[in-house]
């Protein structure tokens, strides 16, 4: 561990040099209106999509894994399944939005990383650490992953014709095939893409860790006249993978799972004279087919998510801006395991940003939610930032709320007999929390930002799975007295506290030379007011350090990603599985752009040290994988 820390401090003096891109002028849309990051009062990480093609990653969740201070708990590689953990929250407490529209599925938060986009479609990703429920609504408790597509910010002047094709192959019959094409059409911009990751996988207990994950999408954006523009999108996402011990530690678990979703969205936008109106609509259908083992019955779940929202934005005198809007969504499930259910949700919100004094910025938000499950809730938030010289002080206080998903309420609820496993609880109350954070950003150079943040989350009714004896089960009618069960339960009180340190550096010199480094360190702990441990609450890292480095020198590019994690240990002797107290990973990628310019060649190695590890008990991750390929750009 000390050797790792020492090596980074050796590198720092080598990085402070040359001309650079100004990191302190990054513009974000954390409150729907564009504003400089230093005025938001939040710790917001912005991922540049140009970096994605240079990193040793094969899916968007693997990219997020190396964002400063973000924990990704992977069950399988290359987009098979991952959970997003921000500041020690559970995976359901992170909201994923695409162009302002929520993506989280009502079935389970395990599917939140099934992002139906090709990497070339993404302009950038903004990660808001900490609660933002007053702005984005329910589920934004631990943080928000805000994905902004190129189509949503395209202008008439930016219309281009572009084609990208790539193919890589390697260990365990792995292949990654990507195709992206965009062109001007009907005085607008049309794009289509597809991406496929597949592999036979490594040998597991009686099966192989195979996956076959395909995403295809179409997008069209058009300016209708001087003021109005239209954005349309359709995507189909199909993931088929080995799911052995993804959800249970049982020896009989040799599961496989197929998750297919269709996502359609529309945005109608009017901009004139500092005012903006946006109407969004989206419809998502997800089908989940889960088979526990060849002799067991197949769980068939179909969910629908319908969204309609509108927001008005305008600039006001005296350096102020305001956003107000409304949101409605409807969740529905048809399942042979969880039954048939539906819930409606609506809310109205107001966001006020203003420059109070020469160096002081305030961002106030308030939302009034109504949910068919828990009724009315008022959600306030206030952020402040104070800038002086090379320092920015920021602070935030906010409320968060999250209702149980259909799995937490009804898992195994509709079956005739359940011999073991997780049992849903229809009586769950919504999670509530108060979130506090304060921090300071130091910018000794415009190319260098060091951020230190302390955070604290006080939660009540946190929902998690807790081992529960048969005698205490609220609905024992389809259970066995000898069964081994975990019940979805409201924990009375949970406090999470921590400190995070982020480092970001980007510089360029000459015409083709660039160095980009980002790194995040988080120390945190969660304390529950109950002696019986819960599952996901105890699984987050106590110490996390992740880093990504990209170096471009003329036609050569080399990148490294590293991850070090310390967490609680667990074991399941029946399946010979163990969560180690810590692990360290390093991945690398080497790329060369040929003199033909449109052709580049890549060599990639993941898990370079061949570390044996699992993020969650029983879900064994692959060892060292090698692959090579090429990319064509026209």
Secondary structure, 3 states (H helix, E strand, C coil): CHHHHHHHHHHHHHHCCCCCCCHHHCEECCCCCCEEHHHCCCCEEEEEHHHHCCCCCCCHHHHHCCCCCEEEEEEECCCCEEEEEECCCCHHHEEEEECCEECCCCCCHHHCCCCCCCHHHEEEEEEEECCCHHHHCCCCCCEEEEEEECHHHCCHHHCCCEEEEEEEEEHHHEEEEEEEEEEEECCEEEEEEEEEEEECCCECCCCECCEEEEEEEEEEEEECCCCEEEEEEEEEEEEEEECCCCCCCCCCCCCEEEEEEEEEEEEEEEEECCEEEEEEEEEEEEEEEEECCCCCCEEEEEEEEEEEEEEEEEEECCCEEEEEEEEEEEEEEEECCCEEEEEEEEEEEEEEEEEEECCEEEEEEEEEEEECCCEEEEEEEEEEEEEECCEEEEEEEEEEEECCCHHHHHCCCCCCCEEEEEECCCCCCCEEEEEEEEEEEEEEECCEEEEEEEEEEEEEEEEEEEECCHHHCCCCCCEEEEEEEEEEEEEEEEEEEEEEEEEEEEEEECCCEEEEEEEEEEEEEEEECCCCCECCCCCCCCEEEEEEEEEEECCEEEEEEEEEEECCCEEEHHHCEEECCEEEEEEEEEEEECCCCCEEEEEEEECCCCCCCECCCCCECCCCEEEEEEEEEC
